[in-house]
């Protein structure tokens, strides 16, 4: 189930203090980007943050994990408590950003030669 607009607005407002953060609708949910790196997904009114070495140091044993959609890898499930802790959520997102490789840029298709 996709996230409702009010939840997306709540996240955008709560995360606006983090530089280079944005949410992008895709695949029926939203992807959370930080510095153009996907650090999490939003689905069913829940923010899921990728499990990386940095996020594990901050969250392991403190928050639940679960898949953002059936068949997906588990991720950390952020509750309202974590989202309201601006210092924690900033550390978590930036740690994830630092662990995730930047997206590869797509090669531009060569223009077809005119005949």
Residue frames relative to the residue before (quaternion, step in Angstrom):
aa qw qx qy qz dx dy dz
X 1.0000 0.0000 0.0000 0.0000 0.00 0.00 0.00
X 0.4601 -0.6913 0.4925 0.2606 3.55 -0.89 0.90
X 0.5379 -0.6068 0.4760 0.3404 3.52 -1.25 0.46
X 0.4617 -0.6680 0.5075 0.2883 3.56 -1.04 0.78
X 0.6517 -0.5521 0.3673 0.3682 3.52 -1.21 0.61
X 0.6398 0.5278 -0.3477 0.4372 3.61 1.00 -0.68
X 0.6411 0.5006 -0.3330 0.4770 3.62 1.06 -0.65
X 0.6308 0.5186 -0.3305 0.4731 3.59 1.01 -0.77
X 0.6446 0.5054 -0.3183 0.4771 3.61 0.97 -0.82
X 0.6149 0.5425 -0.3328 0.4657 3.60 1.05 -0.79
X 0.6795 0.4809 -0.2906 0.4718 3.60 0.90 -0.92
X 0.6479 0.5216 -0.3261 0.4493 3.57 0.88 -0.91
X 0.6668 0.4911 -0.2975 0.4752 3.58 0.96 -0.85
X 0.7132 0.4760 -0.2584 0.4450 3.58 0.90 -0.91
X 0.7464 0.3843 -0.2091 0.5015 3.58 1.18 -0.51
X 0.4218 0.7535 -0.4388 0.2485 3.59 1.26 -0.08
X 0.6031 0.5717 -0.3603 0.4238 3.60 1.19 -0.37
X 0.6097 0.5359 -0.3519 0.4661 3.60 1.26 -0.26
X 0.4383 -0.7132 0.4737 0.2736 3.61 -0.67 1.04
X 0.8653 0.1306 -0.1131 0.4705 3.54 -1.22 0.70
X 0.4159 0.6850 -0.4866 0.3479 3.59 0.99 0.84
X 0.1506 0.7774 -0.6050 0.0834 3.56 -1.06 0.73
X 0.2962 -0.7122 0.6077 0.1891 3.51 -1.31 0.48
X 0.0669 -0.7964 0.6008 0.0138 3.56 -0.96 0.86
X 0.4246 -0.7009 0.5142 0.2531 3.56 -0.81 1.02
X 0.2592 0.7479 -0.5860 0.1734 3.55 -0.96 0.92
X 0.8601 0.1247 -0.1070 0.4829 3.54 -1.19 0.69
X 0.7029 -0.4671 0.2700 0.4635 3.59 1.02 0.70
X 0.7253 0.2953 -0.2132 0.5842 3.60 1.28 -0.02
X 0.4738 -0.6253 0.5071 0.3568 3.56 -1.10 -0.73
X 0.2785 -0.7087 0.6179 0.1961 3.54 -1.22 0.58
X 0.2813 -0.7329 0.5969 0.1654 3.56 -1.07 0.81
X 0.1119 -0.7991 0.5904 0.0168 3.54 -0.68 1.17
X 0.0155 -0.7348 0.6772 0.0354 3.52 -1.23 0.65
X 0.8229 -0.0569 -0.0276 0.5647 3.57 -0.60 1.15
X 0.6553 -0.5556 0.2791 0.4289 3.56 1.01 0.98
X 0.5699 0.5224 -0.4095 0.4844 3.59 1.15 0.67
X 0.4136 -0.6957 0.5216 0.2700 3.58 -0.87 0.89
X 0.0745 -0.8163 0.5728 -0.0012 3.55 -0.63 1.18
X 0.8196 -0.0018 0.0114 0.5729 3.57 1.20 -0.28
X 0.3021 -0.7170 0.5989 0.1895 3.49 -1.42 0.11
X 0.2244 -0.7380 0.6187 0.1488 3.54 -1.21 0.57
X 0.1924 0.7544 -0.6049 0.1669 3.54 -0.79 1.07
X 0.8461 0.0977 -0.0940 0.5154 3.58 -1.07 0.74
X 0.6595 -0.5396 0.3043 0.4258 3.58 0.89 0.97
X 0.6236 0.5057 -0.3342 0.4936 3.57 1.13 0.68
X 0.2894 -0.7209 0.6028 0.1821 3.55 -1.12 0.77
X 0.1184 -0.7703 0.6261 0.0257 3.54 -0.84 1.09
X 0.1572 -0.7847 0.5958 0.0677 3.59 -0.79 1.05
X 0.5538 -0.6305 0.4341 0.3275 3.58 -0.95 0.91
X 0.3946 -0.6741 0.5715 0.2516 3.52 -1.19 0.69
X 0.1061 0.7647 -0.6204 0.1381 3.56 -0.63 1.23
X 0.6907 -0.4450 0.3220 0.4703 3.64 -1.16 0.12
X 0.6782 0.5043 -0.2937 0.4467 3.60 0.94 -0.85
X 0.6876 0.4557 -0.2916 0.4843 3.58 0.91 -0.85
X 0.5999 0.5576 -0.3606 0.4462 3.59 1.10 -0.61
X 0.6304 0.5315 -0.3369 0.4545 3.61 0.97 -0.81
X 0.7333 0.4369 -0.2324 0.4663 3.57 1.02 -0.81
X 0.8313 0.2962 -0.0958 0.4604 3.58 0.95 -0.85
X 0.4996 0.6899 -0.4351 0.2917 3.62 1.11 -0.48
X 0.8243 0.1721 -0.1738 0.5106 3.54 -0.79 1.10
X 0.6702 0.4972 -0.2921 0.4673 3.59 1.27 -0.14
X 0.7796 0.1420 -0.0866 0.6038 3.58 1.17 -0.55
X 0.5619 -0.6045 0.4498 0.3414 3.53 -1.24 0.47
X 0.2554 -0.7217 0.6125 0.1969 3.52 -1.34 0.27
X 0.1519 0.7699 -0.6115 0.1017 3.53 -1.25 0.47
X 0.5552 -0.6119 0.4355 0.3574 3.57 -1.20 0.35
X 0.4854 -0.6721 0.4726 0.2988 3.60 -0.99 0.76
X 0.7680 -0.0062 -0.0023 0.6404 3.59 1.26 -0.42
X 0.6695 -0.5170 0.3340 0.4158 3.61 -1.13 0.48
X 0.8017 0.2665 -0.2216 0.4870 3.54 -0.87 1.01
X 0.5740 0.5944 -0.3796 0.4161 3.60 1.25 -0.18
X 0.5861 -0.5332 0.4649 0.3951 3.54 -1.31 0.33
X 0.5664 -0.5808 0.4530 0.3696 3.56 -1.17 0.55
X 0.0775 -0.7568 0.6484 0.0288 3.51 -1.27 0.61
X 0.5760 -0.5574 0.4487 0.3952 3.57 -1.26 0.23
X 0.3030 -0.7500 0.5685 0.1499 3.56 -0.93 1.00
X 0.2135 -0.7973 0.5557 0.0998 3.57 -0.49 1.21
X 0.2285 -0.7665 0.5885 0.1178 3.54 -0.79 1.07
X 0.7078 -0.4301 0.3294 0.4533 3.55 -1.28 0.09
X 0.5928 0.5821 -0.3618 0.4229 3.60 1.09 -0.70
X 0.6911 0.4535 -0.2830 0.4865 3.60 0.87 -0.91
X 0.6593 0.5239 -0.3117 0.4401 3.57 0.98 -0.80
X 0.6800 0.4787 -0.2924 0.4722 3.59 1.09 -0.60
X 0.6152 0.4986 -0.3460 0.5033 3.60 1.27 -0.22
X 0.2697 -0.8232 0.4791 0.1416 3.57 0.15 1.33
X 0.6553 0.5096 -0.3251 0.4530 3.60 0.92 -0.80
X 0.6708 0.4961 -0.3017 0.4614 3.59 0.91 -0.88
X 0.7001 0.4658 -0.2976 0.4521 3.60 0.71 -1.00
X 0.6054 0.5386 -0.3542 0.4668 3.60 1.10 -0.60
X 0.6630 0.4966 -0.3033 0.4710 3.60 0.91 -0.90
X 0.6499 0.5250 -0.3137 0.4512 3.58 0.96 -0.88
X 0.7021 0.4651 -0.2784 0.4617 3.58 0.78 -1.00
X 0.6833 0.4671 -0.3066 0.4700 3.61 0.89 -0.80
X 0.6069 0.5319 -0.3590 0.4688 3.62 1.08 -0.61
X 0.6500 0.5021 -0.3077 0.4804 3.56 0.97 -0.85
X 0.6350 0.5336 -0.3252 0.4541 3.59 0.92 -0.89
X 0.6804 0.4973 -0.2898 0.4535 3.57 0.94 -0.88
X 0.6947 0.4736 -0.2675 0.4708 3.60 1.15 -0.59
X 0.6791 0.4898 -0.2844 0.4669 3.59 1.14 -0.57
X 0.4459 -0.6870 0.5065 0.2697 3.56 -0.91 0.94
X 0.5405 -0.6088 0.4566 0.3588 3.57 -1.06 0.66
X 0.5669 -0.5881 0.4521 0.3584 3.55 -1.16 0.61
X 0.4465 -0.6660 0.5226 0.2899 3.53 -1.07 0.74
X 0.4243 -0.6863 0.5263 0.2684 3.53 -0.99 0.81
X 0.4651 -0.6706 0.5058 0.2796 3.52 -1.02 0.85
X 0.4555 -0.6645 0.5191 0.2855 3.53 -1.02 0.83
X 0.4501 -0.6714 0.5135 0.2880 3.54 -0.98 0.82
X 0.4753 -0.6625 0.5022 0.2880 3.52 -1.00 0.85
X 0.4759 -0.6609 0.4984 0.2972 3.55 -0.96 0.87
X 0.5001 -0.6477 0.4853 0.3080 3.52 -0.98 0.85
X 0.4755 -0.6675 0.4913 0.2948 3.54 -0.93 0.90
X 0.4748 -0.6620 0.4982 0.2969 3.50 -1.01 0.85
X 0.4162 -0.7003 0.5219 0.2530 3.52 -0.95 0.86
X 0.3318 -0.7693 0.5165 0.1767 3.53 -0.91 0.91
